[in-house]
Amino acid sequence: MTFKRFVSILLLVTLIAVVAKPARAEAMDPQLILIIAGVGIAVVALIAVLIIANASEGRRRGAELSTAEAGPPVILVYTTAVESP
């Protein structure tokens, strides 16, 4: 039996046990509700930051590749002509 199959069977048995005999319902504290909501918002914000960082990194890599394919960058410096004494 593979590890994946073992975990699947274990989760299925746990799910059946919970559905067959659910836990006793208890009142939730308002502070607990706020904590759970805060953690949910923090997780969503973290995922958004990771997605945005990944997308901007991809754009940076694309820009680096396009400049690398065109050859080395050329730097032009303009100076004024100076007469020697």
Secondary structure, 3 states (H helix, E strand, C coil): CCHHHHHHHHHHHHHHHHHHCCCCCCCCCHHHHHHHHHHHHHHHHHHHHHHHHHHHHHHHHHHHHHHHHHCCCCCCCCCCCCCCC
